[in-house]
């Protein structure tokens, strides 16, 4: 599907569940663009742990223009040492759970077993639904290869 025909984002709500005390006073933010969300996470990442020291949990809620909403956890790492853009993370999550993004460390049979046994049980949505979301929604300025 052409990226220009994908359903755009209406709002992105970010909640930093862990972090520096100063930032915790303003730990819930809501924006209407991917760029705004990326800027917030990038700012927060300067005080997040390095990957070998852990991560800070963030709860993310994305609502698209058709009012479909997904909620998930985002692991925040320090910039330059494991930080992943939100749009790339969302694309990866939709691909993985939609059956079109098998990680290289998974065998085909392990990946299929994961999709069969885990996706619907823990996400409440079928693999087919995740694939539909993958093919329907815009996820920022990042574009898959």
N, C-alpha and C positions, 0 to 999 in steps of 0.2 A: 504494500500500500504506500502511496506517495505521502511523504511527510507533511505536505501542505494540506492533505485531506484528513489528517488525524484530528481527533477531538482535543481541543486545547484545555489548559488548566484554568480553573476558576479561582481556587485558593489553595495555599499550602500552609499548614499549621505545623510549627516546629516546637517541640517541648524538650528542653535539655534537662534530663532527669539527674545527671551527675555533672559536677564541674566545680570551677573556682567560685568561691563565695560571692565575689563581686558580680560575676555573670549570673549567678543563681537568682539575684533580685529581679532579673529581667529574662527569665528562662522560658517564657512562652511568647512566641512571635508568630504573626500571621502575615503572609504576603500574597500577592496575586500573580507573581511571575516566578519562573524557574530561576532567573537571574537573581531576584531578591532572596530566594531560599539559599542559593549557592553562596551568596555574599554573607549571609548569616552564619552558615556552617563553616565557611572559610574563616570568618572572624573567630568563631568559637574554637576552631581547630588549633589556634596558636597556644591555647592553654590545655589542650587535650594531651593524654599520655602518648608516648611513642609506642609502637606495636609491641615491643618486648616488655612494656610496662603496663599493658592493659588498654582499655578504651573507656570512653564515657558513653552511656546509653542516651539516645535521643528517641523520642516517639514522634513519628511523622504521620500526618493525615493529609492526603491529597484528594481534593475534590475537582473533578473535571467539569467542563461546561454543561454536560448532560446530567449533572448532579450525582454521578457515580463516585463513590468514595472508597479509598482503600486506606488502611491503617497498618503500620508496621514499625519495627524497631530499626534504627540506624545506628551502627557502631561508629562513633566519632574518634578518629585518630589525629595526631598532630600533623599539621601540614608538612609535606615533604617526606613523611615516613609512614605511608600507608593510607593517607587521606584519599578518599574516593568521592568524586562528585555525586551529588544526589541523583542527577539525571542518569548517569552511568549505572548507579546502584539500582535504580528503578528498572532500567532496561534489563539489567542482569537478573533481577528478581522475576520479572515477567517472563523472560526467556527461559530461565531455569524451571520455574513452576509450570510454564506452558509447554514444556517438552521440546523446546527448540534451542536450548542452551546447555548441552551436557558439558560439564567441566572435564578437562583432560584427565584428571585423576580418578574419574568414575569409569568403570567398564559400562558398556551398553546395557548389560543385564542388570547391574546395580542401579543404574539410572532409571531404567524402566520399573524396577521394583520400588524404588523411592517414589516415583510418580504414582504408581498404583497404590502403594501402602500409606503414603504420608501426606501428599498434597491436599486432598479433600478432607482428610481427617483433621488436619491442623489448621488449614486455612478456611475451611467452610466453602470452598469453591472447587470445581472440577478442573482437571488439566485443560480441558477444552475451553473452559471459561477464562483461565489464565492466558491461553493462547489468543483468544478473542481480544482480551484487553491488550496483549502485546501488539496485536495487529491494528488496534483501533485508536489507542491514546497516544498523544504527544508526550514525550518525556524530555523536555528541555532542548537546549541547543546541541547536546551531544547526539551524534547520529551513528548508529551501528554501521560496521563495515559491510 
